């Protein structure tokens, strides 16, 4: 997926946050597993709309840093969303990319300063 295609996917996914889950349309085919993928940028442009400070603080959605939820729960929530709360991203991201998102969430630490 080139930069433009990633931007389109991110914009489509982020706009889904403002729609009721029932009105959300799944994105196109997930990007190939070997596509460039910047999870920090994804959080800054898409996930950060609901998960503040790159997932470190609550916002419209919960804080993700230090989440007690297991990886399977997170994988399911990213793929399938939660009606009325979180859009589905299973069609926007490959399984490998979702694993990278979970890895990013698990690596979150408080910002210094």
C-alpha positions as CSV (number, residue, x, y, z in Angstrom):
1,X,0.0,0.0,0.0
2,X,1.6,3.3,-1.0
3,X,1.4,6.5,1.1
4,X,-1.7,7.8,-0.7
5,X,-3.6,4.5,-0.4
6,X,-2.7,4.4,3.3
7,X,-4.0,8.0,3.8
8,X,-7.2,7.1,2.1
9,X,-7.7,4.0,4.3
10,X,-6.9,6.0,7.4
11,X,-9.3,8.8,6.4
12,X,-12.0,6.3,5.7
13,X,-11.4,4.5,9.0
14,X,-11.3,7.7,11.0
15,X,-14.5,9.1,9.5
16,X,-16.1,5.8,10.6
17,X,-15.6,6.9,14.2
18,X,-18.2,9.5,13.8
19,X,-20.9,7.2,12.3
20,X,-23.1,4.8,14.1
21,X,-21.6,1.3,13.8
22,X,-24.7,0.2,11.8
23,X,-23.9,2.8,9.1
24,X,-20.2,1.9,8.8
25,X,-19.1,0.3,5.6
26,X,-16.1,-2.0,5.7
27,X,-13.0,-0.8,3.9
28,X,-11.5,-2.5,0.9
29,X,-9.2,-5.5,1.0
30,X,-6.6,-5.3,3.8
31,X,-3.1,-4.1,2.8
32,X,-0.6,-6.9,2.1
33,X,1.4,-8.0,5.1
34,X,4.6,-6.5,3.6
35,X,3.2,-3.0,3.1
36,X,4.9,-0.2,5.0
37,X,3.0,0.4,8.1
38,X,3.7,3.2,10.7
39,X,1.6,2.4,13.8
40,X,2.7,5.6,15.5
41,X,1.4,7.6,12.6
42,X,-1.8,5.5,12.5
43,X,-2.5,6.4,16.2
44,X,-1.7,10.1,15.5
45,X,-4.1,10.3,12.5
46,X,-6.8,7.7,13.2
47,X,-6.8,6.0,16.6
48,X,-6.0,9.3,18.5
49,X,-9.4,10.6,17.6
50,X,-10.8,8.4,20.4
51,X,-7.7,7.1,22.2
52,X,-5.9,10.3,23.4
53,X,-2.1,10.8,23.5
54,X,-1.4,7.9,21.2
55,X,-3.4,5.5,23.4
56,X,-1.8,6.7,26.7
57,X,-4.9,8.6,28.0
58,X,-8.7,8.1,27.8
59,X,-10.7,10.2,25.4
60,X,-13.8,9.2,23.5
61,X,-12.4,5.7,23.9
62,X,-10.5,4.1,26.7
63,X,-6.9,4.5,27.6
64,X,-5.0,1.6,25.9
65,X,-1.7,1.9,27.8
66,X,-1.6,-0.8,30.6
67,X,-4.8,-2.3,29.3
68,X,-5.9,-5.4,31.3
69,X,-7.5,-6.8,28.1
70,X,-5.7,-9.7,26.5
71,X,-4.4,-9.7,22.9
72,X,-7.3,-11.8,21.6
73,X,-9.8,-9.3,23.0
74,X,-7.9,-6.4,21.4
75,X,-7.5,-8.3,18.1
76,X,-11.3,-9.0,18.0
77,X,-12.2,-5.4,19.0
78,X,-9.9,-3.9,16.3
79,X,-11.3,-6.3,13.6
80,X,-15.0,-6.2,14.6
81,X,-15.3,-2.9,16.5
82,X,-18.0,-2.3,19.1
83,X,-21.5,-1.2,18.0
84,X,-22.0,2.5,18.8
85,X,-18.4,2.9,20.2
86,X,-15.7,1.7,17.8
87,X,-15.7,1.1,14.1
88,X,-14.5,-2.1,12.5
89,X,-11.0,-2.2,11.1
90,X,-10.8,-5.8,10.0
91,X,-11.2,-4.9,6.3
92,X,-8.7,-2.0,6.5
93,X,-5.8,-3.9,8.1
94,X,-4.2,-7.3,7.6
95,X,-3.8,-9.7,10.5
96,X,-0.1,-8.9,10.6
97,X,-0.9,-5.1,10.8
98,X,-3.4,-5.7,13.6
99,X,-0.6,-7.6,15.4
100,X,1.6,-4.6,15.0
101,X,-1.1,-2.4,16.4
102,X,-1.4,-4.6,19.5
103,X,2.4,-4.7,19.8
104,X,2.4,-0.9,19.8
105,X,-0.3,-0.8,22.4
106,X,1.7,-3.2,24.7
107,X,4.8,-1.0,24.3
108,X,3.1,2.3,25.4
109,X,4.8,4.0,28.3
110,X,4.0,7.4,29.9
111,X,5.6,10.3,28.1
112,X,8.5,11.8,30.0
113,X,8.4,15.5,30.8
